[in-house]
Amino acid sequence: MLLFISKRMFLAVCVSLVVSAASFALLYVSGDPATSLLGPNATDDDIKHIQVLYGFDRPIWEQFFGWLARALQGDFGRSYFFQVPVHNVLLERLPTTLKLGLCAIVFALVVAIPLGVAAAAKPNSVFDRLSLILSVAGQAIPSFWFGLMLVVLFSVIWPILPSSGSETWRHFVLPTIVLGYYATPAVMRLTRSGMIEVLDSDYIRTARAKGLKKRRVLYVHALRNAVIPVVSLAAAQFGFMLAGSVVVESVFALQGAGMLAWESIIRGDLPTVQAIILIFSVTYVVLTFLADVLNAWLDPTIKV
């Protein structure tokens, strides 16, 4: 187990280094960063001043390792737009996105796993077919359209939930449903297929032959093995939710990191974009690492 964790941790560190290099490269995607920052009408003296001020005149490798060393200490530079340290802006916006992502993944798991188990318990039944329709609809419906429909229903026709803001838990109900509904179909289908495969195993037939209750066979004996691939999927989905929350945050006017990323791209605020990409990517890598460790704990036969 220790060797497994060491190898996975080494891979996670390597992936994080590649992601950090890709994030840093964003600074030079549009050409000279000083010229991009000042615009086409900047004089040579202005460009030289900005290059010295932000360190663009130094070798790229020196800039990268300097940026990486500062990033590891939580210093992502200074926002071009807000004119404050980037970490100050992130500390203000990230909690909203993390809260939304956590609520959405919990919503998806609570809804999808019982539905997947119930569908697998009676394959090809009416309930199974309805769950299949629900999963197809979940992936076919655009999240912005689904969000707008919920706003019309629950904020306009029946004004029981707010349509924008993030002051109270009620402001997160509709965004959580929209973002969580995106992950529900994949988790439900994977749970259903895993359960059908496990329920056909010899040890499940033995458990049934012993006269164990159906609910105990499903949720105690079968679900533990069927849920192993769901753990990895849930970690991946949570990473996608954080990165893809920009649409939901836009629909419900949530001032989170996803909305900040979109605003920063439009404004050309590259230090902020770099920091958000790095944080989301490292979060995704860490979640994948934790999911692998949890899978290895659930199934000791898993090898690197």
N, C-alpha and C positions, 0 to 999 in steps of 0.2 A: 504493500500500500504506500509506504514511504517513497519507494522508487517511482511508483506511478505518479504521485503528487509532485515529485522533483522534476520529472520529465515534462509534465503538464505545465508546471510553473516556468520552466525554461522556455517552452514554446510560447507561453503567454508574454514573457518578457521580450522575446524576439519579435512577436507580432506588434507589441506596443511600440518598440523602437521603429519598426517600419511605418507604423501609423504616424508617429511623431515626425518622421522625416517627410512623409507625404503632407502633413499639416503645415510644416514649415515651408515646403515648396510652394504653397499657395501664395506666399509673399511675392514670388517672382513669376507667377503665371501670366500676369498682364504686362510683363516687361519690367523696366526699372521701377522699383517701388517708390522712389522719391518723385519721379515724373508722374506716376499714377496718382500719387497723393496730392501733388500741387496742380496738376492739370497741364494742358498743352501750352498755355501761355506763360508758364513759369520761366524765369530767367536762369542763366547758368549759376549765378551766385545763390539764388534761392534753392536750386536743386542741390548745390554743394553743401549749403547750410543744413538742409534736411538730411542729407546722407551722413554728415558728421553727427548731427543731433541724435539720429536713430541707429547709428552704427552701420549703415548700409555700405560704407566705404571699406569695411573690413572684409577679409576673405569669407566666402560663403560657409566653409566648414567651421570657421571660428564663430560666425554668427549662429550657426545651427547648434553647436555644442553649448554656446553661451545661453541661447534661448532655452535649450533643453534643461540645462542646470537650473535656470531660474524657474522654469515651469514645474520642475520637481519640488520646488520650494513654494509653489503656489503663486509665483509672480509671472503673469502672462503678458507683461508689458502694459502700455498705456493705450486706452481706447482713442482712436483718431476722432471719433464723433463726440463722445461724452467728455473727453479730456480728463478722465480719471483712470486710476488703475483698473484693468479689466476684471480682476478678481472681485472688486467692489460691485461691478455691474452683475457679475455672475452670482454672487452671494444674494443679490436681490431677486434675481429671476429664477435660479435653479430650483429653489424649494417648491415653486408652483408646478414645474414640470415633473419633478420627482414625485410629488404628492399625486398628481394626475396619473402618472405611469403606474405607481403602486396600486392605486384604487382600480385602474383599468385591468391590470393583470390579475388581481384578486377576483374582480368581477368575472373575467373570462374563465378562470379556473373553477370558480364556484358554480358557474352555469354549465360550462362545457363538459367537465368530468362526469357529473351525475347523468347528463344527457347521453354521453357516450357509453356509459355503463348500461343505462336503461335500453339504449338502442341495441347494444351487443347481446343483452339478455334475451331479446326477442327479435332476432334478425329477420328482415323482410316483412316485418309487421307494419301496421299503419303508423305506429309511432316512429319506427325506424325510417320510414319513407318521409315522414314530416320532418324529422331531424336532418335528413339529407337535403330536403328543400331549404331548410333554414340555413344549412352550411353553405349551399350554393348562393343563396340570396346574400349571405353575409359577405362573401367575397365579390359579388357582382355589383352591389350597391356602393357608389362612391361615398366616402365618409362625409364630405361637405354637404351632399344632398341629404343624407340621413340626418346630419346635425340640424340642417335647416328645417326638415320636417318635424323633428322633435321640438324645435323652438316654436314652430307654428302651433303644434298641438298643445304643448305644456306651458307655454309662456304667453300665447296670444288667445287661442280658443278657450283653454282651461288654464288661467294664469296661476298655477300652483308652484312653479319653479322659475327662478330668475334665468334670463337668457344670456347674461354677460356678467363679468366680474369674478372675483375670487375671494370675497370677504368671509363667507361662511361655507359650511359643508354643503348647503343647498346649491351653491353655485357650481359644485363639482359633480352633481348627480348626472346631468345631461351629458357633459363632456366625457365622464367615465363610461357611460353606456355606449357612446359613439366610438370611443377609442377601444374599449373592451370588446365590443361587438366585432371589431376587425380581427381580433385574435381568436375569438370563440370557435369559428368553423374548423380551423386547422387543429386546435386542441381536441375538439369533439371527434373529428374523424380519426385522428391518431389514437385516441382512447378507445374508440369503437373497434378499430381494426386490431389493436393490441389485445383487447379483451376477448374478441372472437378467437384469436389464435391461442390465447392462454386457456380459455374455457374448454378448448378441445384437447388439453393436455391430460396425461395419465393421472397426475397428482390431483387434478380437479375432479376427475371421475372417481378417484379414490375417496376424496372428501365428500362427494355426494353419496357414495356407497355407504359411508359411515353414518349417514343420516343427518349431516350438518344442515343447518338452516340455509335457505337460498341466499338470504342477505349476507350471512357470514361468509359463504363461499365467494360471493361476488366482491364484497368490499374488504375482506381480510385476506383471503388466500389468493384470489386472482388479481385484484387491483394493484398489489405491491409490485408484481412483475410487469403488468401491463403499463404501469405509469412511468417506467424507466425512460423510454424515449420521450414521454411528455415533459419530463424535467428539463431535458436539453431544449426542447421546443419552447417551453415557457421562458427559459433564459433568453433565447434568441428573440422571441416575441417582445419581451420587455425592452431589449435593446432597440428593436425596431420602433416600439412605441415612443421611446424617448426621442429618437431621431426623427420620427414621422409625426410628432405631435404638433408640428407647425400648422397643419390644416385645421385641426380641432381647435387649437388656441386662437387661430384667426377667426373661426366661425363664432366662438364664444367670448372673444375679446379677453382672453387670458394673457396676462403679461408674463409669460414663461420664457424659458431658454429657447424653445423652438421658434417663438415669435421674434425673439431677440436675434436669432441666427438669420432669419429672413430679412429683418430690418437692417442688420449689419452688412449683409450681402449687397443690398440696394445702395447703402451709403458708402460702400467700399471700405468699411471698417475691418481691415484684415486681421489685426491682432485679436479682436473679439471672435471673428469667424474661426481663426486657428484654435483658439482656446476651446470653443464649443465643440468643434470636430474632435479635438484631442480628448476632451472629457467624455463625450458620448462614446468614442471608440474604445477608450480604456475601460469604461464601464461595461461595454459589451464584452470585451476580452475577459474581464474579471468574472462576469456572470457566467460566461461559458466555462471558465476554469472551475468555478464553484459547482456548476451543473455536472461536469465530468467527475469531480470528486464525490458528489452525492450519488451519481450513478454507480461509481465503483463501490461505494458503501452499500448501496441497495443490492448490487449484483457483484460479488467478489470475483466472478469468473471473467469480468471485463479486463482486458489487457490493453497496453499501449499499442 
